[in-house]
């Protein structure tokens, strides 16, 4: 299991800042947001979606405080910004686990037992669709089709792809990942 | 009219030739022609949207056939439009049929039943037997706020509420959330609604997915009895529908019928949800007499007899001028007319006034000067066609919320440019391309207006030669502007000269200009200088500029205009005719004259000067000293508690008459319910008093009094009974165009002890102190909260939610505080509507903004 350690360090720092901000760290965190906003031609609502994508790339999700800053700077209301966030599934407002567990729920994988794997994951980590386990290691997402039907059922954990998995194998693979 | 003229387009509709202005969508053109096209999501107030997909029509342009949605497709030259063809019906039906799969048919308990576009369209398309399996949603209704209920099972995703909240109200509290099957309308994360509670979404919702929780009855709203009348809160004068069921006032709705009233069915929180003050258990039920400090219930006969006897004795003993009266800014024109008639003709006293006049007698002068200068001002219905609107020291969403609706509409459809001059950074969201914000230092209002005048002249933005030739005191006026150099003004107001130049340039261009002045100018203590400065600026534009200038005097309550028109002022008779009673003006200094004994009897109709008077201790002293005090009111106010006799009066929903709004529209007030308890309309009370005094009035009905008014005040001719909401036009105008040169008073420099300034005005959900009797308004605006700036909160270590003590020279108040960016540093903002937070005690006669200090409590 070679997890790309150094790539995750940056993400981890960002997460920590976003979750437990001391006043000083909070300031740094907001500076990042302002820097991202300034990388666009203007602080206009027309850049809302790319701005939020970039912010999410940095923080892995959209923390409430950051949303408030974006609302204020782009002069949009709470209902509007959440309207956009809830429209696009890739925007998250809660902190995800360290790894995104994308379980393929396409037709082939479904037939070959994806639901049983989902049940197993629920049993082991107590996480359903869109949920994060208690230790914040995984966030489970169901994907429509990941285009690897030949290896059904399959899943992508973080950046690694696993084909022809089964309930037992799932747990084994999952055990390779640690916080 | 806007200065841009639209081209006429000729096309045919079902074979008939039709003409419509360029840019009109097919649906609107057809509607005007009386041709029905099924649709669910279009409103003349909103931008085209095409969500429901049920308004398809067939068009042929240059021989090419096309199926288009009529609510978004504009007409074009030579277009042939066909409605209800076999093909379009098939499409329209299919879309509606799919909506009906989910929509619950709980019509008997739905507020929209009978006035439901979904019902109408289903019927119009003869959709009686659906082909699909019914799949109803069954989600619980959301009642997380006290006013508006969300029952989303009925929602058809037309987006009308989202759009009206955004385009008309500028609030954007609602939006679409999620997507696909899970799509819903609402607030972010279904949080409780936090908005202006205008309720526009409730009125516009075609299906009853949004409901009025304050309504006293559920379902079949079409069966309620509707009475069209005029709102009794602010002076904008919206037309409302009072809906009653079995003698109970159930709710208030806007009337969206074309050409009814001035507000296009738009209403604000007060107007829509303030009906709780009509049928209320706290209303005064019987006349009361103060017997040794306690109020004893008495009959009407006894009350009228006692008062008339007292009047006769007082007249005999101290002369008629020792009797004074305060007219009501919430009484109808007819009532105020009779009130002054009672005083002038029956009693023989000229000592009549009203609180608005008592506080700011210069407003009537300002109005007269405008008329004399030829600035008559158009009906306010044309505000939405303005090219430029200047909001001068008015927080529109709180003061005239419905004006905001018209301005926003203008910004979208006419391209209105918006100029905002205010000491506070007030919120006003709109879609205009141009907004100039002049956030000036408190009390420097006049300097802003005067500097704009100077720029207009200096930069030749207007025809100065013409102004000089027409206006007699032009040179004196130019001289009076000498001190407003760019440097001086920038220092005095804190607004950059570039901003003021921008504003002046916009005003100078050929345009229809509307200037709305807030009642806050009166609070500054410089009202006269500010109104004169604005008048002079308008006069320059009127004489030297192209287009029109429309400027309206600041008026606060529903009939603040009418009470003055009807002669409830010592200077003039109804219609501003000169008075013949040559008496000393004792009411100019009413409270002092009460205290010092010159006034022996005071009659107050529908006012609470104890709370709203600007000199709290003096008012109290005057009311306590005056030997005989009669108060007519709906409620036991603080003033009523000091009265010798209290007469219970009817509310606006229980009487007939007219109100005149701040732009002089005379509009009908009609009774919808029977008077509460033994209360009676002021109209009848004045009649009874005249009779008891031996000089009965000759009229027998409201209509006859209206005829009398027409004779006394010629400008009111043809405005009654007010159903058409016509504006009264002065019989004579433009006779004497002249600048009013009033020197600005020196602003007090802030003292060490009281370094901050207190700005106070009406809260968004309240007006005066009477809106507090409406439970719904208290539910949404429960607490008086002060506002301070972020900068001050930092330097004083105060956070939102803390309690602060606001201390002036005379008194102090403890109130919770919130930190906002609306309020500039050095300013505390406090709404004035709470009886338990008597802001005027802090003022106690102080003329300008009150110098205060604040510190954190506890």
HADDOCK unambig.tbl for C-alpha pairs under 7 A between the chains (distance, minus, plus):
assign (segid A and resid 77 and name CA) (segid B and resid 172 and name CA) 6.21 0.50 0.50
assign (segid A and resid 77 and name CA) (segid B and resid 173 and name CA) 6.92 0.50 0.50
assign (segid A and resid 78 and name CA) (segid B and resid 188 and name CA) 6.02 0.50 0.50
assign (segid A and resid 79 and name CA) (segid B and resid 172 and name CA) 6.74 0.50 0.50
assign (segid A and resid 79 and name CA) (segid B and resid 173 and name CA) 5.48 0.50 0.50
assign (segid A and resid 79 and name CA) (segid B and resid 174 and name CA) 5.48 0.50 0.50
assign (segid A and resid 79 and name CA) (segid B and resid 175 and name CA) 5.50 0.50 0.50
assign (segid A and resid 79 and name CA) (segid B and resid 187 and name CA) 5.04 0.50 0.50
assign (segid A and resid 79 and name CA) (segid B and resid 188 and name CA) 4.50 0.50 0.50
assign (segid A and resid 80 and name CA) (segid B and resid 172 and name CA) 6.97 0.50 0.50
assign (segid A and resid 80 and name CA) (segid B and resid 175 and name CA) 5.70 0.50 0.50
assign (segid A and resid 82 and name CA) (segid B and resid 188 and name CA) 5.32 0.50 0.50
assign (segid A and resid 83 and name CA) (segid B and resid 175 and name CA) 5.88 0.50 0.50
assign (segid A and resid 83 and name CA) (segid B and resid 176 and name CA) 5.51 0.50 0.50
assign (segid A and resid 83 and name CA) (segid B and resid 177 and name CA) 4.50 0.50 0.50
assign (segid A and resid 83 and name CA) (segid B and resid 178 and name CA) 6.77 0.50 0.50
assign (segid A and resid 83 and name CA) (segid B and resid 188 and name CA) 6.96 0.50 0.50
assign (segid A and resid 86 and name CA) (segid B and resid 177 and name CA) 5.73 0.50 0.50
assign (segid A and resid 86 and name CA) (segid B and resid 178 and name CA) 4.59 0.50 0.50
assign (segid A and resid 87 and name CA) (segid B and resid 177 and name CA) 6.29 0.50 0.50
assign (segid A and resid 87 and name CA) (segid B and resid 178 and name CA) 4.39 0.50 0.50
assign (segid A and resid 87 and name CA) (segid B and resid 179 and name CA) 5.50 0.50 0.50
